[in-house]
Amino acid sequence: MLEQITSNLRQSGWSVRIFEDNWVCATHDSLQRGLLFGYLSELPADFRPKVSEFAGMSKWDAIVFCPSGVDSSELKKHRFPDIQLWYWDLKLGNLFPYPPSQKQEIPRLLRQIASGSPISLEPGPQDRNHSTPYVTFTFLGINLIVFLLMTLAGGSTNQLVLITFGAKVNSLIQAGQVWRLLTSMFIHIGVMHLAFNLYSLWALGPLTEESYGHWKYFAIYILSGLGGSLASYIFSPALSAGASGAIFGLLGAQLVYSYQRPYLWKSGLGLNLVIVILVNFGFGISQPGIDNFAHLGGLLSGVAMGFLLSQLLNVKT
């Protein structure tokens, strides 16, 4: 393993040094990056003596090989200032960063090593695309534009305006206007309703879009919104509208994403998502006029989409 890594690094222009304890140090002057490779059983108590002579390196990552797998207690046992640890479970092939990180440079580097490709930590096209949440911005824009048009047409709380713009009305859907299941996702009843949902989308959307990618995120949002609208249509006779079903779908999909990646779940992200979901359902139950059926339908749709995408679209778990 180390021999292959050192060979690839040298061929890719990295300076490589092997320490007495078999840890490998690789540095790249133009990138100002340093990499450390070694086995968990030989993990030093302090990396500073190894890296102190490389003053020009602004960032360090340490890849720790774990031939027997990764015990969760190991993740928080070692902490080194200014060094990102990556525990590599050689039995299952999983990578556990500590402190938790979703950066793709090191996973990409390990794929390059496995394929024998030249090693580079420059961001690839996919990483650059994911850095800007285009789809989230689009959904935010659509919701704002629709709300402004409704305001100009007579107000977003005016029932006639709501029906005209496509709110969920069961009798009209039964009459054939099935498209209301989709259009109702982009309609909001009052400024507070809009502000709350846009804030939730702004906070959660970029993270989910980064996790799944643009098109999968688009599918999760739309299908979760439809799932919420359908659940509301089946179980609630009231007129309803809003992006809440789609947003709960993002919560569900992100919950699955975190659950399938133990390093994220153990970092606290999973528990935080569970708390957010429970608090929102509790609030919805205690307050009149909130369509909890849409929330539940959206959440279950998002969970289903998360599992479906991980199985059929090869989302790495």
C-alpha positions, 0 to 999 in steps of 0.5 A: 500500500505505502509503496504504491502511494509513494511511487504515485506521489513521486511520479506526480511531482511530490517530494516524499520522505519516509520516517523511522516509524514507517510514516510517509510524508509527502509535500508539494511546494506549488500547492503548499500542501502536505500529506501524511500516510501511516498505520493506526498502530503506528500513529504518533502521539504528536505530528509536530516534530514531523512537520515542523521542518516544512514551514511552507506547507499551509495545510496538512492531511493525515491518512490513517490506514486501519486494516482491522476496521475503524472503532468509533471510539478512535475517531475522537481519541486523537486530535492534532492542531491544523491536521485533518485526520482521515481514518481509512477502513481497509476492510470496508473501504470507508473513509472517516474524517475527523474532525468531520468534513465533506471535502472531496480532495482526499477521497478523490486522491485515494481514487487516483491512487487506486486507479494509478492516475497522476495525483492531484488535489486540484478541484475537479469539475464536479467539485466546482459545480457543487460549490454553487447551489444553482438549483436552490437559488432557482427554487428561491427565485421561483417562490419569490417571483410567484409571491410578488405576482400574487401580491400584485394580483390582490394578495397572497392571503386572498382565497381567489388569488390562491386558487387562481395561482394553483393552490391545492383544492381537493374538489378542483383536483378531483375535477381533473386539475391534477397540476395543482399538486405541483403548483401548490409547492410554489405558493405561500399564504402570507409573508411569514409563511414565505419567510419561514420556508425561504429561510429553511430552504436557504439553510438546508438546500445548499447542504443537500444539493452539495450532498446529492448533486444538482439533478438528484437534489432537484428530483428530491425537492420536486418529488418530495413536494409532490408527495407532500401535496398528495398526502395533503390531498388524501388526508386533508380537505383544507385548501393548502399551499407552500414549500414545506413538503419539499423542505421536509423531503430535504430533511428526510433525504439529508437524514438518510445521507447522514445515516449512511455515512457514520462519520457524519452521523457521529459528528452530531449532524444526524441527531441535529436533523432528528431534533429539527424534524421533531421540533417542527412536527411538535410545532405543527401539531400545537398550532392550528392551520398547519398542514402536518399531512403535507409535512409527513408526506414530504418527509417520507418521500425524502427518506424514500428518495434518499434510499432509492438514490443510494441504491439505483444511482450509486450514491456512495455509502 
